[in-house]
Structure formats: structure tokens, C-alpha cells
Amino acid sequence: MLHHHIARCFTTYSTSRQIQIKSTLLAVTYLILVATVWVAYLTSLDLNIKNVYQRSCPVQGAVTIKVKGQLSTLDLDDSEFSVADSSLYKRTFDAADLIYPPFGEDDGTFVAVTNLLITPNQTRGRCPQTTDSAKAKCTLDKDCVKGKTGPSYDGVLTGKCFKDSGQCEMSSWCPVESSSLPLKGNRALLKDVANFTVLIKNSVEFPECGKDLHYRNIKNKSSSDYLEKCLHSVGEDDHCPILRLGDVVTWSGEDFSKVATLGALFKIELKWECDFDGLTSNVCFPKYIFERMDEANSSIAPGFNFRTSFYHEENRRTLVKMYGIKFLIVVSGQGKKFDFLQLVLAFGANIALFDLAPLVCDTLFHFLCYLKRFTPFKKHFGDFSSKARYADRSLAEDEPEQG
């Protein structure tokens, strides 16, 4: 008999029986559920029907940068400086002096120096600790533990106390670094770095959507003359890959003159959203997004700084503490392309999703039938008699009148 059942599967199709129930509660519940499912479904698609049949391909890419610019501090008056030797700071700077590293890191990240503190002609020797550290204060030699050091020390304790200054002696590079910034009024020495420009070159691909999908953030038809004259401007020239550093800070909602004093951290994001279906499949450019990443109002360890040294000979160097703005360059986004499997999966998921309303209403119907057994509920929830519950729609129709 098994072969008869198998044959019936290929020759017979059965439909589910439909019952019509007169109940305002069930009807309203069904409509609310259907409307909710539609709203939730359309919201999940971001009102873009292409999300139904397109699959996403993550972007992969590399970034290189080139920074250009010059500035001069020769016109600053000596009265504007808070340091003894202002000649150290009066000079002409260019990108080679103020951009670290000059070619950017592997991801294009770079630092533009906006302020600096120079300690010239340091030599190895012994000198008193000058930073405000309670642990380095002393009245006797025994207060200075020989060999001791720490994050707030400028060197290693020798075990000797300078009683006239009340500071422990250090074995270090002398003289030690001062904590005073070069200009009075909490101003940045190199604020004109805002006029430096950076050329961002970004090459990307979408290997999961196709091996031949390669794009750049520079138009293929761009001429060298265009790159020499263009400057990125939000809303006017969004495709120019050359950005003024001061504009990046401004577009992030900050004041360059304020963040330049102690430094900061900013993000330049190139977001690629590409559609590889249709007539515009060969046209794709990133959207530039600018944002400050560090805490603007931090009172503890604010800004960004680092130290570097320039050696003149074996035992003599110049120490430079540099404050700067670090620019992180981030590549993000995705490409989208038609995918038959994505379409099938989305179609099947949608069918299952819209079956939710009948399932909930059927469950509610059975629960209400159970409640109708009790006297307090007999007059509520509509007509749930046995005849009304199981009457077939076709049988409920009026019979034709006899002629």
C-alpha cells in the first residue's frame, strides 16, 4: 500500500479549510498584527526594496596620504613668548618638520604638530628633579632612595638630596624639560598648520561581489590641473580628495585654535555605499564623514602629545615635546549586488512572517472558546456557539430561492 500513498503525493493536492468567525475582537487583532508586521518589515528594509534581493559585500582597501604646507613664526614678537629663549621657536616650518610620519602609517593615519616645547642641549649627567612630584621632595639624603624611579620622575634617584631646593638628585638628561608652553595666553605656536592640506588616495575593491570591482576616490577623468586647484568642500566639491586640515576640524564641530594648543584626535571616514546593479554600477564615490574621537572636555590627560629627540653628538641632544592633532583615516561601507539566493531566502522569510497573524488569532480564538464555558464570559467576545465556530464558509451562504 505504500506505493499508493507515494503516488497520491504526486497526484493529489489538499487545501486547508477556511472558517468564518463573527468576532470584532479577532478581526481587529488580526488587522493590527498585519499592519504591525508590514511596518516592521518595511522598517527593517529602510524603505529600500533593493534590500530584498541584493546581498552585501564588505569593502576592502588601502590608503596613502601626502601632506603639503608651510608656515613661519618669524613675525612673532618676543613679548608674546613665556620662555627665556624665543629664538628657538622663530623659524620657518614645512610638512617635513611637522607631519609624523611624513608618509602616514599603514592605514594613512598621521599627526600634524600644532604646538611644541623645545629643551636644547641636553647632556647626560646629574641634576635636581624639577617637576612637581611630592615623591621627589626631600630634606635629607635618606629621603631619596637610590635607584628609585617612576612615571612622574625625570630620571633615576641617586640617593642625594639638594637641601636648598628640597629636591632629590636625578641621573638623567640635563637640564630637565620645562612644563611651560612657549606662547603666553594658552595659545598654539603652530596654529597655521590649519592651512596645510592632505591628499587622500584610497583604492578599494569588493571581492565578494566581483573580482573586477575596483574603485578610487579620485575620478578617473580628473586632470593634474584639477588636483592642483580643487579643495574639498562639503556640499560644493564633495569628490575632491584634497582636504584642508582646519576645515576637517571645523566640519567636526570644533575650533582649530582651541584644539591646537594641547592636541586632539579626529577621524576622517571614507564611507563607500555602492550599487552594482543598474545604469550607475560603474559610478561609485565615498562619502566623507568627520568626527572628533577623544573627549573634548577632559580634565585629566587632555589632548595628544609625544616626545622625540635630535642628537647632535654622542652625549648631546635636543628634546622636543610635540602637541598635535592625530587624524585617523577609516575606510568603511559596502557594495550591493543582485543575488538569487538572497531573494529566495527573503521571500520565504516574509511568508513565514505574515503567518504570524493567523497563528496568534487562532490561539486567541481557542482561548476565548475556553472562557465562554464560564457564566461571566458568555455574553462577551462575540458568538462562539458550536454552529458558528465550525460552519464552513460555503455552507453559510444563502441557498438560491425556489422557483
N, C-alpha and C positions, 0 to 999 in steps of 0.2 A: 504493500500500500504506500510505501514511502515514495515511489516514483510518481504516484498520483498527486501527492502533496507538493512535490517539486514542480510537476507540470502545472499545477494550479497557480503557483507563484509567478509563472511566466505568462499565464493566460487570463488571470483574474485580478482586478484592482478594486479595493474596498475604500469607501469614503466614510468619514466619521459622521455620525448622526447629529443634526443640529436641533437644539431645543430652544424654544422661545419662551422667555420668562418675563412676566409683567412685574417689574420691581424698579422703582425710581432710584433706590439706593444702589443697586447693582449697575444700572445704566450709567449713573453719574460717576460711580467709582471707575467703571471701565473707560469712560471718556477722559477722566482725569489722568489715569495711568497712561493711556495712549498719548495724550498731549505731553506728559512728563517725559516719556521715552523719546518722543520726537525732539523736544527741546534739548534733552541731554545728548542725544546723538548728534544733532547739528552743532551744539557747543563743542563737542569733542573733535569735530572736524574743523573747528574755527571758521565755520560757514564757508568752507572751501571744498567743493565736491571732488576736487582732484585728490584729496587725501584718501578717497575710497579706493582708487585704482593705481596710485603711484607709491612706489617704495622709496625709502630714504637711503641716501648714500653719504657717509661722512666725508668731509673734506680732508685732504692731506696736502701739506705744502711746506715751503721754506721761505724765509725772509732774509733779505740783506738790506743794509741801510748805508747811506752816505750823508754826513752832516757837513754843512758849509757855513761859514760866518767869521766875522772879525769884530773886535771891539777894542776900545782904548780907554785907559784910566788916567792918561797923562794930564787931562784937564782938571782933575780933582785938586782942590786946594788943601794945603797941609792942615788947615784948621778943621777940616772935615774928618780927620783921622783920630783914632783914640790910641794908636800905637806910637812908639817913640820914633821909629824909622819908617816914615811913609814912603821913602824911595823904593822900598822892596815891592810895593804894590802898584807903583806907577809904571806901567808898561803897556805894550800892545799884545793882545791875545788873539789867537785864532783857534779853529776847531781842533787842531793837533794838540793844543795846550789844554783844552777844556772838555774834550769828549773822551770818555773811557768806557770800554776800549774803543779805539778810533774806528774800527770796522764793525762794532757791535758784537754781542755774544751770538751763540749759535741760533738763537731764536730772534735775533735782531735787537734785543734789549740793550740799552745804552744809558749812560749817565752824563748829563750836562752840568758842569760845575758852575754854580752861581755865587759862591762865596768861599773864601779861603783864609786860612791863618798860617802865616809863614814863621818858622823858627829857624833862623840861619846859623850856619857854622857850629853845629853841634859836634862835640867830641866825646869819646868815651872817658869817663872819669867819675869823680865823686862830688855830689852837690846835695843841698838840703831839699827835702820834699816840699814843694810849694803849693800843691793842690790842697784844697780844704778837706783834709781827711783827719778825723779825730784819732784814728788808729796810728797815725804817723806823728802825733804830737808827743812831746816828751819833756821831762825835767831832769832826768838822769839817764846815763848810758844804758842802765838795765831796762829802761822802758822801750828800748829799740832792740828787739830780738834779732840777732844776727841771722841772715839768710831768709828772713820772712819777706813775703811779697803778697800782692793781692790785686784785684781788679782796679782799685782806686789808687794804687801806688804808681809812681813813675819809674820805679826800678826795684832793686833788692836792698833791704836794710843791711848796713854794715856793722851795726851794734854801737854806733857812736851817736851822741846827741849834740846838736848845736844849741847850747843853752841860751844864747842871745835871741834866737828866733823861735826856740821851743819846737823845732822840727828835727826829725830823725835824718841822719845822713843816708844817702842812697848811692849805690853803684849803678850808674845809668849813663844815658846820653845827656850831656850838659851843654848849655843850660836847658832846663826842662821847659816844656811847652806852656805858654800862657793860655789863659781861658778867655781873654778879651777878643772880641771880633774887631776887625780893622777899622770899620767906619762907626761914627757916633750915630745915635738915634736908631739903633737896631735895623740898619739898612744893609742891603746886599751890595757887595763891591762890584759884582759882575752881573748886574740886573739886565744889561743889554744883551745877554745871552738869549733873551726873549726874541731877538731878531734873527737868530740862527735858524736855518731851515734844514729839514731832513727829507731826503728822498727815500721812500719806502718801496722796495721792489719785492713783490710777493707772487710766487708761482705756485699754482695749486693744481690738483688733479682729483678725480672721483673714480678710482679704480673699480669700485663695486657696481658702478653704473656703466662703465665702458673704459677700455684702455686708451682710447683716443681723445678723452675729455680733459684737455689741458688748457688752463687759462692763466692770464696775468692781470694785475691791477693797473697795467698800463695799456692803453688802447694800441692795437696793432698798427693802426694808421697814424699814430702820433709821430710828429716830426721832432727833430732835435731842437728846432726853434720853439716849438710848443712847450717842451720841457724846460727850456731856459726862461720862459716868460710866465708860465702858469703858476698859480698858487692856490692850494686847496681852500675852498670857501664853502661853508655849509649853506646849501640852498642855491648857490650860484655855479660853482665848479666842483661838484662832488667827486669827480673822477680824476682830478689832478693828484698825482702821488707825492707832490711836494708840499710839506706842511711847515708852517712857521711855529716854533716851539711855544711862543707866547700865546698863539691862538689855541693851541691844544689845551693849555691851562685854562684859558678863558672859556672855551667850549665845555670844559669840565665843571664850570661854575665857580672857579677860584680866581683870586687876584694874584698875578705873577709876582708883583713887588713884595707881597707878603710871604708867599711860599718860598721865594728865592733866598731869604735870609738863612733859614735852617734846613732847607731842602724838603722834598716830599716824594711821593710815589704815585705815578699816573699810568693809566692803561690806555693804549691805542688798540682798539679791537677792529679787525677786518672781518666782517661777517658776510659770508657768501651764502646766498639763497638762490639756487639755480634751478630752472625748469628745463629739462632736456626734451620735452615734448612740444610740438608745435613750431610755429614760424620763428620764435625767439630763442630756439635752442642753442644758437651759436653766439648769443649775446648774454654775457654774464659779468657783472662787476660787483665788487664788495661794497657794503655799506660801512662807513667809518663811525665808530662809537667811542666816545671819550669819557673817562671817569677817573676820579681820584680814588686811590686804593687804600691809603693809610688814614689814620684818624686825624682829622683836621684840628681838633681842639684838645689834643692830648697834652697833658701837663707833665708826663713822665716820658723821658727819652723821645722827644718830638723830632720830626724831620728825618733826614738821611745824611750821613756823613761817613767818610773813610779817610785813612791816612796813607800817604806814600812818601818816599824819601828819595832824594837825588844825591848820590855820592860824588864828592869832588876828589877824594883820595881815600886811602885805606882807613883812616881814622877821622874823617871829617865829612859831614853830610848836612843837607838842608831838609828839615822835616816840614811837610805841608799837610795840614788838615783841611780837607775839601768838603764843603757842603754842596749838595747838588740835587737835581731833580732826576729821578730814575724813571725812565719810560719803558714800560713793559709792552711789547708788541705781541698781540694774541691773534691767532687765526682760528676762526670758528665757522660753523654753518653746515650746510648740507646741500646735496643735489637730489632732485626727484625725477623719476622716470617711470613710465608705464610698466606694470608687472602683472601678468595674468593671474599668477598665484595670489597676489595681494588682493586682486579683485574678487576671486572666488572666496577667499577667507573672509573678506569684509561682507560679502553678500550672505554667506552662511551665518556669520555672527549677527547680522541685522535681523535675519529671520528668527533666530533664537531669541533675540532681544524683544521683538514685538509679540512673541508668545507669552511674555510675562504678564500682560494684562488679562488674557483669558484664564491663565493659571491662578492668579490672585482672585479673580471674580468667582471661579469655580469653587475655590477653597472657602471664600466668604459665603457663597450660596449654601454649601453643605453645613457650615456653622450656623447660619440663620435657620435652616431647616431643623437643626437640633434644638435651637432656642424656642421654636414655635410649639414644641411639645409641652412647654410650661405655660400655665394660665396667664401670668403677667405679660407674656410676649405675643399672645395670639392675635391681638389687634394691631400689631406693628409689623413693619418690614414688607408689606405687600401681601399678595395672595400666593401662599406656598402649599396649597392643597395638593393631594396626590395627582389629581387630574390636571391641574395647571402645571405641575412640575414636569410631568413626563409626556405631555401632549406633543405630538410631532407637529412641526410647522405645517406640513402638507395636509394633516388631518384637521388642523384648526381653521382652515379656510372654509368659507361658506359653500354648501353644496348648491349646484345650479337649480333654479326653480323648475318644478314640473310643468310641462306644457299642458 
